[in-house]
Amino acid sequence: MNLKLFRAHLLLLLLVFPVFVFSQTLGEKLKEIDAYAEKARGDWNIPGMAIAIVKDDKIVFAKGYGVRELGKTDRVDENTLFAIASNSKAFTTAALAILADEGKLNWDDKVIKHLPEFELADAYVTREMTVRDLVSHRSGFDTFSGDLLWYETTLKDDEILKRLRYLKPKTGFRSAYGYQNLMFIAAGKIVERVSGKTWSQFVGERILTPLGMSRTTTTVKNLKDNYSMPHNESGGTLRVLHTGNVDGATAAAGLNSSVADVAKWLRLQLGRGKFEGKQIFSEKQAWEMQQQNTAIPISQAGAKFIPSRHFNGYGLGWFLWDYHGRKVVSHGGGLDGMISETAMMPEENLGLVVLTNSETPVNVIIQNKIFDVFVNAPKRDWSAEYLTRAKAGKAADAEEQKKLEAAQVKNTKPSLALKDYAGTYSGALYGDAAVAEENGKLVLRMIPSPNFVADLEHWHYDTFRIKWRPSVAYNFPAGFVTFTIDKNGKPDEIKIDQPNNDFWFYELELKRSK
């Protein structure tokens, strides 16, 4: 054979063969993930979900599974909209990064430089809180503290921020991690104040439009066709919920998107601020957002469950951790009936998004499966393991319910006639809760949250069991309202004991005002 011709053939093989092998290998990986995703959806009885995977700046997988709404036949596809909830936080920090690139703010600016009206209970913390503090969960407030101010309320962001002065911290300033939505509302207000545009306008013009995220919306009020409805078991069985109003917390949890759109966002992040030749924010800011600012402890149980995880922390709008020797940049999102996940392994140039329309851990299950497949980790059936944990959790809940029932003091009566408990109970942080007698029963209405209506059934003494009406989408377990009686024999306060993982009713301090 002619030597030049041989070399040409050899060069062609070297150029083509690795691509052929990679394509085949990638195809096998995606086939395995696809089959596992469908199995996991069945394991957890999820109406619908969607997944996209980005590898080497290409969307290599984008697919929907199941239906958009229980009882209907419309299928989920890669363009179906879901609420992405707290995945919105990284869009807020990206907006701040753009403004930092333009010299209009600095991560270490004091918040009061941009929001002079910003006020917390502690004057020192008010004075020293920085933009970086707002978006790295180290304010001193408890995880989810104050979330009843924005969840399903009619309060605007300005009014929510005015009430921060009544919120009590749990730890010292900058001393511990505490996941905070209210601080991201403040960060969104800084975007507005510095740019002269609303958060929605700025994010739309500077991020969504340049990326071609044309289906993504910043409110449920303008959802386009092909959107998914949320589902959970708050009615005792899986049911369709209303789309939740979180317009007071848009910068923390407001976006609705599809996996096809979010995949473009992942390409931007993996591209260190660059997307298809456009530099949306600088590589310097991309690096800044993905550096740890707040350490998050790993429990012994957590380390045992995922032994390859050695650190855990929060950057600026992103969680940071390691998995099988690779750094992971991720975030989850959760609202009533919608759970989501975005995650990236920058070293592998790999990103993923999982959007679901029910409340299960499938977002993390699929995330872990995708990572395992791409890093050739030992195989684990994450769905089976989480099902075992969920079963144990339900058994523990059932035991707690038995203890609760056993603790009820039988054959007691309220101290007063039902009409005497009626009135308005108010707190500086939240506002008003109204108790009324209706048709021989007490009814509780949380005034800032029109959907929060509950029938109160006598439990024992001056304690009543909460029976939330179907307008409440959150899947609350058994809860109680206790009326305290003053020295004159009149109700002077209600204490709401409503166990759950997200909303702290004990913060409300509702005393009788009318």
Residue pairs with C-beta under 8 A, 6 or more apart in sequence:
26 55
26 60
29 373
29 374
30 53
30 60
30 61
32 373
33 51
33 53
33 61
33 366
33 369
33 370
33 373
34 61
34 63
36 366
36 369
36 383
37 49
37 51
37 63
37 65
37 366
37 369
38 65
39 383
40 46
40 362
40 365
40 366
40 369
40 382
40 383
41 49
41 65
41 66
41 362
43 383
43 384
43 387
44 358
44 360
44 361
44 362
44 383
44 387
45 238
45 358
46 65
46 66
46 356
46 357
46 358
46 360
46 362
47 66
47 67
47 68
47 69
47 70
47 231
47 238
47 357
47 358
48 64
48 65
48 66
48 67
48 68
48 69
48 75
48 76
48 80
48 228
48 356
48 357
49 64
49 65
49 66
49 76
49 354
49 355
49 356
49 357
49 362
50 62
50 63
50 64
50 65
50 76
50 77
50 78
50 80
50 82
50 258
50 259
50 354
50 355
51 61
51 62
51 63
51 65
51 259
51 352
51 353
51 354
51 355
51 366
52 59
52 61
52 62
52 63
52 78
52 259
52 260
52 262
52 263
52 266
52 352
52 353
53 59
53 60
53 61
53 62
53 263
53 350
53 351
53 352
53 370
54 60
54 263
54 266
54 267
54 270
54 350
54 351
54 352
55 348
55 349
55 350
55 351
55 374
56 349
57 267
57 270
57 271
57 349
59 260
59 263
59 267
62 78
62 259
62 260
62 263
63 77
63 78
64 75
64 76
64 77
64 78
64 80
64 259
65 76
66 75
66 76
67 73
67 74
67 75
67 76
68 74
68 75
68 76
68 80
68 226
68 227
68 228
68 229
68 357
69 228
69 229
69 240
69 357
70 229
70 231
70 238
70 239
70 240
71 240
74 226
76 228
76 357
77 226
78 258
78 259
78 260
79 215
79 226
79 258
79 260
79 261
80 226
80 227
80 228
80 258
80 355
81 215
81 216
81 217
81 223
81 224
81 226
81 227
81 228
81 256
81 257
81 258
82 227
82 228
82 256
82 257
82 258
82 338
82 340
82 355
82 356
82 357
83 220
83 230
83 243
83 244
83 253
83 255
83 256
83 333
83 335
83 338
83 340
84 255
84 256
84 257
84 262
84 333
84 338
84 340
84 342
84 355
85 246
85 253
85 255
85 333
85 334
85 335
85 338
85 340
86 181
86 252
86 253
86 331
86 332
86 333
86 334
87 255
87 262
87 331
87 332
87 333
87 340
87 341
87 342
88 250
88 251
88 252
88 253
88 254
88 255
88 333
89 135
89 184
89 251
89 252
89 253
89 317
89 331
90 269
90 289
90 317
90 318
90 331
90 342
91 203
91 207
91 255
91 265
91 317
92 135
92 184
92 187
92 188
92 191
92 199
92 203
92 251
92 252
92 317
93 135
93 187
93 289
93 316
93 317
93 318
94 207
94 280
94 281
94 289
94 317
95 191
95 195
95 199
95 202
95 203
95 206
95 207
96 105
96 107
96 131
96 135
96 187
96 190
96 191
96 316
97 273
97 281
97 282
97 285
97 286
97 288
97 289
97 316
98 206
98 207
98 280
98 281
98 285
99 105
99 191
99 194
99 195
100 106
100 107
100 285
101 281
101 282
101 284
101 285
104 194
104 195
105 114
105 131
105 190
105 194
106 131
107 130
107 131
107 132
107 288
107 316
108 130
108 131
108 132
109 130
109 131
110 127
110 128
110 129
110 130
111 118
111 129
111 130
111 131
111 133
111 134
111 186
111 190
112 118
112 126
112 127
112 129
114 131
114 190
114 193
114 194
115 161
115 186
115 189
115 190
115 193
117 161
117 162
118 126
118 129
118 161
118 164
118 186
119 126
119 164
119 165
120 126
120 129
120 164
120 165
120 167
120 169
121 165
121 166
121 167
121 168
121 169
122 169
122 173
124 173
125 139
125 140
125 169
125 173
128 173
129 139
129 173
131 187
131 190
132 293
132 316
133 139
133 173
133 174
133 183
134 183
134 184
134 186
134 187
134 190
135 183
135 184
135 187
135 316
135 317
136 293
136 294
136 314
136 315
136 316
137 177
137 178
137 179
137 180
137 183
137 294
137 314
138 173
138 174
138 175
138 176
138 177
138 178
138 293
138 294
139 169
139 173
139 178
139 180
139 183
140 169
140 170
140 171
140 172
140 173
140 174
140 175
140 176
140 178
141 167
141 169
141 170
141 178
141 180
141 182
141 183
142 169
142 170
142 171
142 178
142 504
143 177
143 178
143 179
143 180
144 179
144 180
144 181
144 502
144 503
144 504
145 167
145 168
145 170
145 178
145 180
145 182
145 504
145 507
146 163
146 164
146 167
146 181
146 182
146 429
146 504
146 507
147 181
147 182
147 502
147 503
147 504
148 430
148 449
148 503
148 504
148 505
148 507
148 508
149 155
149 160
149 163
149 182
149 248
149 429
149 430
149 448
150 160
150 181
150 182
150 185
150 246
150 248
150 249
150 252
151 246
151 249
151 449
151 502
151 503
152 244
152 245
152 246
152 449
152 450
152 451
152 452
152 473
153 245
153 248
153 448
153 449
154 248
154 448
154 449
154 450
155 248
155 448
156 248
157 185
157 188
157 189
157 248
157 249
157 250
157 251
158 189
159 248
160 182
160 185
160 248
160 249
161 182
161 185
161 186
161 189
163 428
163 429
163 430
164 182
164 186
166 427
166 428
166 429
167 182
167 429
167 507
168 507
170 176
170 178
171 178
177 294
177 295
177 296
177 297
177 314
181 249
181 252
181 253
182 252
184 249
184 251
184 252
185 248
185 249
185 251
185 252
187 251
188 199
188 250
188 251
188 252
189 199
189 251
191 199
191 202
191 203
191 251
192 198
192 199
192 202
195 202
197 205
199 218
199 250
199 251
200 218
200 219
200 250
200 254
203 218
204 218
206 280
207 213
207 265
207 280
208 214
208 216
210 275
210 278
210 280
211 261
211 264
211 265
211 268
211 275
211 280
212 264
213 257
213 261
213 262
213 264
213 265
214 261
215 224
215 257
215 258
215 260
215 261
216 255
216 256
216 257
216 258
216 261
217 223
217 224
217 255
217 256
217 257
218 250
218 254
218 255
218 256
219 247
219 250
219 254
219 256
220 243
220 244
220 245
220 246
220 256
221 247
223 243
223 256
227 256
228 338
228 355
228 357
229 240
229 241
229 243
229 337
229 357
230 240
230 241
230 242
230 243
230 244
230 335
230 336
230 337
230 338
230 357
230 358
230 473
231 238
231 239
231 240
231 241
231 337
231 357
231 358
231 359
232 238
232 239
232 241
232 336
232 337
232 358
232 359
232 473
232 475
233 239
233 359
233 475
234 241
234 336
234 468
234 472
234 473
234 474
234 475
234 476
235 470
238 358
241 336
241 337
241 473
242 451
242 471
242 473
244 335
244 336
244 337
244 473
246 252
246 253
246 254
246 335
247 254
253 333
253 335
257 265
257 355
258 355
259 353
259 354
259 355
262 342
262 353
262 355
263 351
263 353
264 275
265 342
266 342
266 344
266 351
266 352
266 353
267 275
267 351
268 274
268 275
268 280
269 286
269 329
269 344
269 351
270 344
270 346
270 349
270 350
270 351
272 283
272 286
272 287
273 279
273 280
273 281
273 282
273 283
273 285
273 286
274 280
274 283
288 316
289 315
289 316
289 317
289 318
290 315
290 316
290 318
290 320
290 329
290 346
291 315
291 316
291 320
292 311
292 313
292 314
292 315
292 320
293 313
293 314
293 315
293 316
294 313
294 314
295 311
295 312
295 313
296 312
296 313
296 314
296 319
297 312
298 309
298 310
298 311
298 312
302 309
303 309
306 323
308 322
308 323
308 324
308 325
308 377
309 321
309 322
309 323
310 322
311 320
311 321
311 322
312 319
312 320
312 321
313 319
313 320
313 321
314 320
315 329
317 331
318 329
318 330
318 331
319 328
319 329
319 330
319 331
319 332
320 327
320 328
320 329
321 327
321 328
321 330
322 328
323 345
323 371
323 375
324 371
324 375
324 377
326 345
326 347
326 348
326 375
327 345
327 346
327 347
328 343
328 344
328 345
328 371
329 343
329 344
329 346
330 341
330 342
330 343
330 344
330 367
331 341
331 342
331 343
332 339
332 340
332 341
332 363
332 364
333 339
333 340
333 341
334 340
334 359
336 359
336 473
336 474
336 475
337 357
337 358
337 359
337 473
338 355
338 356
338 357
339 356
339 358
339 359
339 360
339 361
339 362
339 363
340 353
340 354
340 355
340 356
340 363
341 352
341 353
341 354
341 363
341 364
341 366
341 367
342 351
342 352
342 353
343 351
343 352
343 353
343 367
343 371
344 350
344 351
344 352
345 351
345 371
345 374
345 375
348 374
348 375
350 370
350 371
350 374
352 366
352 367
352 370
352 371
354 362
354 363
354 366
354 367
355 363
356 362
356 363
359 475
361 386
361 390
362 383
364 382
364 386
365 382
365 383
365 386
368 380
368 382
369 382
371 377
372 378
372 379
372 380
397 477
401 478
404 478
408 459
408 460
409 460
409 461
410 460
412 460
412 461
413 458
414 421
414 458
414 461
414 462
415 461
415 462
415 485
415 489
416 462
416 485
416 489
416 491
418 437
418 440
418 441
418 442
419 437
420 490
420 491
421 435
421 437
421 442
421 483
421 491
422 435
422 436
422 437
422 442
423 434
423 435
423 491
423 512
423 513
423 514
424 432
424 433
424 434
424 435
424 512
424 513
424 514
425 432
425 433
425 434
425 435
425 493
425 494
425 510
425 511
425 512
425 513
426 432
426 433
426 510
426 511
426 512
426 513
427 508
427 509
427 510
427 511
428 509
429 507
429 508
429 509
430 446
430 448
430 507
430 508
430 510
431 447
431 448
432 447
432 448
432 513
433 444
433 445
433 446
433 447
433 494
433 496
433 508
433 510
434 444
434 445
434 447
435 442
435 443
435 444
435 445
435 456
435 494
436 442
436 443
436 445
437 443
441 455
441 456
441 457
442 455
442 456
442 464
443 453
443 454
443 455
443 456
444 453
444 454
444 455
444 456
444 466
444 481
445 452
445 453
446 452
446 453
451 471
451 472
451 473
452 468
452 471
452 472
453 468
453 469
453 471
453 472
454 466
454 467
454 468
454 469
454 472
455 467
455 469
456 464
456 465
456 466
456 467
456 481
457 464
457 465
457 467
458 464
458 465
459 465
459 480
462 482
462 483
462 484
462 485
462 491
463 480
463 481
463 482
463 483
464 480
464 481
464 482
464 483
465 478
465 479
465 480
466 476
466 478
466 479
466 480
466 481
466 496
466 498
468 474
468 476
474 500
474 502
474 503
476 498
476 499
476 500
477 499
477 500
478 499
479 496
479 497
479 498
479 499
479 500
479 505
480 496
480 497
480 498
481 494
481 495
481 496
481 497
482 494
482 495
482 497
483 491
483 493
483 494
484 491
484 492
484 493
484 494
484 495
485 491
485 492
486 492
490 512
491 512
492 511
492 512
493 509
493 510
493 511
493 512
494 510
494 512
495 506
495 510
496 505
496 506
496 508
496 510
497 505
497 506
498 505
